[in-house]
Amino acid sequence: MATLRPSLNDIITRIENDARARLDTEELRRSDLAVFIRVIAGASHALYSAIEFGRKQLFSDSAETSYLERLGSIYGIVRKQATQSTGKVKFVYSSAVVDVALGTIVQVDDEHQYITTASPDEDGIAEVRAVNGGSTYDLPVDTELSLPNPVAGVTGAVVYEAITGGEDEETDEALRERVLARTQNPPRQGTKEDYVAWALEVEGVGYAWCFPKEMGEGTVTVRILDTDGNIPTQDLIDAVQEHIESKNDVLATIYVVAPIEQTVNFTIELTPDSLSLRDLVQSAIKEVFNEEAVPGGTIYLSHINAAISAISSEEDHKIITPDEDLVADSNAHLLRLGEITWQS
């Protein structure tokens, strides 16, 4: 039975009614019982609050941060930590090339600093790593950097090779999904769910699908995307391959690969036709693709029509192409939104 937490006024009323049932009006009028009733009610209300809070922490679908981590630790599931961005910068010299010590700090601002992990070469190019983890430390090429601690002969630096690879710490909701998946799908010595769970344990992986026997008997193919839903880098694929092989205790040959993007172009007629409505429609279609696209899967055209019709400013629309449900060519293919042509 669910815990029903009464309000403070309800508790006061209950205690007052109980007191009146035991004492007459004169006794109540001449005593300090009214004060005690409210003191007891306040304490009871605090106890109810503690019970309600504790009840929520027992279950992974309602537990708060520290309790969720504790529940996950029972299954060996730990929160993915933020990873540091890496790349290359080129130092700008006032005249001749000077030596820049290993561990030199460069920065965009006070909060985004990077440290050199190798001495610059003859062209002044050095590898750097973000001081802290997180995606906000990623920087594009040609971003200008400064030195908080000046180095004689160096006037600054620019990003020479994009600084990328930073991942944010796993959110509570992402961790909660993994804990719930582990609870609902306990290990069974190499089931499809196991391979998906193992892939999702790797920092940088946001989506994973498993296809047994795709490459023949005794094989398992795992397809992944990064946390942003993009095609993974080879480094991430290799990391997942290594991680799954370290977990897998059955005689299966593992193939970790990226899905092949199968783009779908649209031609749409809108009423009314405006730039703002076009943007809303494009976002709605993209959301359907994000939620429903899986390797080898189908996206129903009716779902896309429903998403567009749900936009309040839309009066009418017609999807001219495609004119049927979207079907991936094979398990290797993942449906992606391509270009949208707007027809008057």
ChimeraX attribute file (.defattr): number of C-alpha atoms within 10 A of each C-alpha:
attribute: neighborCount
match mode: 1-to-1
recipient: residues
	/A:1	3
	/A:2	6
	/A:3	9
	/A:4	8
	/A:5	14
	/A:6	12
	/A:7	12
	/A:8	17
	/A:9	12
	/A:10	13
	/A:11	19
	/A:12	20
	/A:13	15
	/A:14	13
	/A:15	17
	/A:16	17
	/A:17	11
	/A:18	11
	/A:19	15
	/A:20	12
	/A:21	9
	/A:22	10
	/A:23	11
	/A:24	10
	/A:25	9
	/A:26	8
	/A:27	12
	/A:28	15
	/A:29	11
	/A:30	8
	/A:31	10
	/A:32	10
	/A:33	14
	/A:34	14
	/A:35	10
	/A:36	12
	/A:37	17
	/A:38	18
	/A:39	13
	/A:40	14
	/A:41	22
	/A:42	16
	/A:43	12
	/A:44	16
	/A:45	20
	/A:46	13
	/A:47	13
	/A:48	18
	/A:49	14
	/A:50	11
	/A:51	13
	/A:52	15
	/A:53	14
	/A:54	13
	/A:55	14
	/A:56	14
	/A:57	18
	/A:58	14
	/A:59	14
	/A:60	22
	/A:61	14
	/A:62	14
	/A:63	20
	/A:64	17
	/A:65	15
	/A:66	11
	/A:67	17
	/A:68	23
	/A:69	20
	/A:70	17
	/A:71	19
	/A:72	21
	/A:73	13
	/A:74	10
	/A:75	12
	/A:76	11
	/A:77	17
	/A:78	18
	/A:79	19
	/A:80	18
	/A:81	15
	/A:82	17
	/A:83	19
	/A:84	22
	/A:85	24
	/A:86	24
	/A:87	22
	/A:88	22
	/A:89	27
	/A:90	21
	/A:91	26
	/A:92	19
	/A:93	16
	/A:94	12
	/A:95	9
	/A:96	9
	/A:97	16
	/A:98	17
	/A:99	15
	/A:100	19
	/A:101	13
	/A:102	15
	/A:103	14
	/A:104	18
	/A:105	20
	/A:106	27
	/A:107	19
	/A:108	17
	/A:109	11
	/A:110	8
	/A:111	10
	/A:112	15
	/A:113	20
	/A:114	27
	/A:115	18
	/A:116	23
	/A:117	17
	/A:118	17
	/A:119	17
	/A:120	21
	/A:121	14
	/A:122	10
	/A:123	10
	/A:124	17
	/A:125	20
	/A:126	23
	/A:127	21
	/A:128	25
	/A:129	24
	/A:130	26
	/A:131	19
	/A:132	17
	/A:133	19
	/A:134	19
	/A:135	17
	/A:136	14
	/A:137	25
	/A:138	19
	/A:139	20
	/A:140	14
	/A:141	14
	/A:142	14
	/A:143	15
	/A:144	17
	/A:145	23
	/A:146	18
	/A:147	19
	/A:148	15
	/A:149	9
	/A:150	13
	/A:151	15
	/A:152	11
	/A:153	15
	/A:154	19
	/A:155	15
	/A:156	19
	/A:157	21
	/A:158	20
	/A:159	21
	/A:160	19
	/A:161	19
	/A:162	17
	/A:163	24
	/A:164	20
	/A:165	22
	/A:166	23
	/A:167	22
	/A:168	19
	/A:169	16
	/A:170	17
	/A:171	12
	/A:172	15
	/A:173	12
	/A:174	13
	/A:175	21
	/A:176	23
	/A:177	13
	/A:178	19
	/A:179	25
	/A:180	15
	/A:181	15
	/A:182	18
	/A:183	13
	/A:184	10
	/A:185	14
	/A:186	13
	/A:187	14
	/A:188	9
	/A:189	12
	/A:190	15
	/A:191	14
	/A:192	18
	/A:193	19
	/A:194	21
	/A:195	25
	/A:196	20
	/A:197	22
	/A:198	18
	/A:199	28
	/A:200	23
	/A:201	19
	/A:202	18
	/A:203	22
	/A:204	28
	/A:205	22
	/A:206	18
	/A:207	18
	/A:208	21
	/A:209	21
	/A:210	23
	/A:211	18
	/A:212	17
	/A:213	14
	/A:214	15
	/A:215	13
	/A:216	10
	/A:217	10
	/A:218	13
	/A:219	16
	/A:220	22
	/A:221	22
	/A:222	25
	/A:223	27
	/A:224	27
	/A:225	22
	/A:226	20
	/A:227	17
	/A:228	11
	/A:229	12
	/A:230	15
	/A:231	18
	/A:232	20
	/A:233	14
	/A:234	11
	/A:235	9
	/A:236	22
	/A:237	25
	/A:238	12
	/A:239	18
	/A:240	25
	/A:241	19
	/A:242	14
	/A:243	15
	/A:244	22
	/A:245	17
	/A:246	10
	/A:247	13
	/A:248	16
	/A:249	10
	/A:250	10
	/A:251	9
	/A:252	15
	/A:253	15
	/A:254	20
	/A:255	20
	/A:256	22
	/A:257	20
	/A:258	23
	/A:259	23
	/A:260	18
	/A:261	16
	/A:262	18
	/A:263	14
	/A:264	16
	/A:265	14
	/A:266	19
	/A:267	15
	/A:268	18
	/A:269	18
	/A:270	19
	/A:271	13
	/A:272	14
	/A:273	16
	/A:274	9
	/A:275	9
	/A:276	9
	/A:277	18
	/A:278	18
	/A:279	10
	/A:280	16
	/A:281	24
	/A:282	15
	/A:283	14
	/A:284	20
	/A:285	18
	/A:286	16
	/A:287	15
	/A:288	17
	/A:289	19
	/A:290	14
	/A:291	9
	/A:292	14
	/A:293	20
	/A:294	22
	/A:295	26
	/A:296	15
	/A:297	17
	/A:298	17
	/A:299	19
	/A:300	14
	/A:301	15
	/A:302	11
	/A:303	15
	/A:304	20
	/A:305	16
	/A:306	13
	/A:307	17
	/A:308	24
	/A:309	16
	/A:310	13
	/A:311	13
	/A:312	9
	/A:313	13
	/A:314	17
	/A:315	13
	/A:316	12
	/A:317	16
	/A:318	14
	/A:319	17
	/A:320	14
	/A:321	14
	/A:322	13
	/A:323	11
	/A:324	12
	/A:325	13
	/A:326	15
	/A:327	18
	/A:328	23
	/A:329	15
	/A:330	13
	/A:331	18
	/A:332	19
	/A:333	21
	/A:334	23
	/A:335	25
	/A:336	18
	/A:337	19
	/A:338	12
	/A:339	12
	/A:340	15
	/A:341	13
	/A:342	14
	/A:343	12
	/A:344	9
